[in-house]
Amino acid sequence: MSSINIIQADIDHIQSVSHIYNKSFSKWIKNYGILYGYKNIISNEVKSWLESPKNDIWLSYHKDKPVGIGTLLLKTVLKYYQRQKVRNASVFSYYNNIESINLLPKLGFLHKPLFYDKIFSTTKVFQCDSVLATLDLNKPLPNIVIDKKIVIGPIKKNDITDLIEIFRLCRPDVFGEHPTREDILMWYNSDWAEETIVAELNDTIIGCMEFTSLGVIEIPGVLPSYRRQGIGSAL
């Protein structure tokens, strides 16, 4: 392993990264598809990763390469997170991803059937990647009545300041307890969402929801003081 160097990817590695990703995730792309976030990627997508880094990582490598590459890559990333004062690292893996299941305990990861993040809640499960809610869109949608003063429409750039409070109170798991304008601006400028809509009352944004490029509805949330009024349902 001493002859293997772990380096930061740059523009010259785009083609290689695309090839490794698509080959490594081919089984997941075929079996699970875009609904679960798996698809073949192209060079421009890798370029966007380099230009707009996020706090998520994915791990892929060819099985015919020397044993230990995955461990070395993940360990390097975790050391970087430590230097950045990241509080903890969580991993979600499918039950039949044997390579991942075998790798993670070697680095100290502990499997938990249910995961709680104390910043988010000590009583509610933080995330569960095996639950999906489906809705038959051939049937009429329920009629939701909300305050006529509330306006629902597409997000605008000048809404960013209000979104800081929504992420702080509704999604501390994304940017932590003290999100900044720069955090929200990065989210706003990303290509993750196909469409983002907000609920506005008296020139203040009180709720937000997005439909992602993967075809998934994401819920930044509704401010606590405006919940149970049908706003989330209307969004």
C-alpha angles and dihedrals in degrees: 000000000000091000094056118093123201109209139167111270116242139180092287091061098054097103092045093049091050091050095047093046095049094045095045095047097038092110092050093045090053098043103035107019133184096328088070093040099261120131140129109274130215132215095264091058092054088048090055090052090056093047097044109031117196135197094254126090134194124199124214135156138153115270091222092064122095115295113259100040093114092049092049093048095048093043090053091052093047091052089053090051090051091054088052090054093244109176101219143340123232127193129198116199134171115247092245096049091106095172091058094043091053094044103049101062089055088065095046101263113151120212115233123182088211125027125207126189109201092210089057100036140319093209105037123069109252099217140348116188095192097068123086127170115215131193130195103234092192087077124074116269117244116264108249118195118199137167108297090225090066113093121200119200147122119312119260128204092247088061091071096093092056091047090063089071093045093054091043095053102027106032111024086152090073105052102000129248095311110043116184132217087252090057093052092043090054089051091047093050095046121103092228096105123062089193133002122194131187138198113229129195123179092345092308125111109233101169142020139189134173140202108215131219086249091062094254128130111232122194119210084173150226122285110263094241091058099046125115090038098100095258096121091047092049091051 
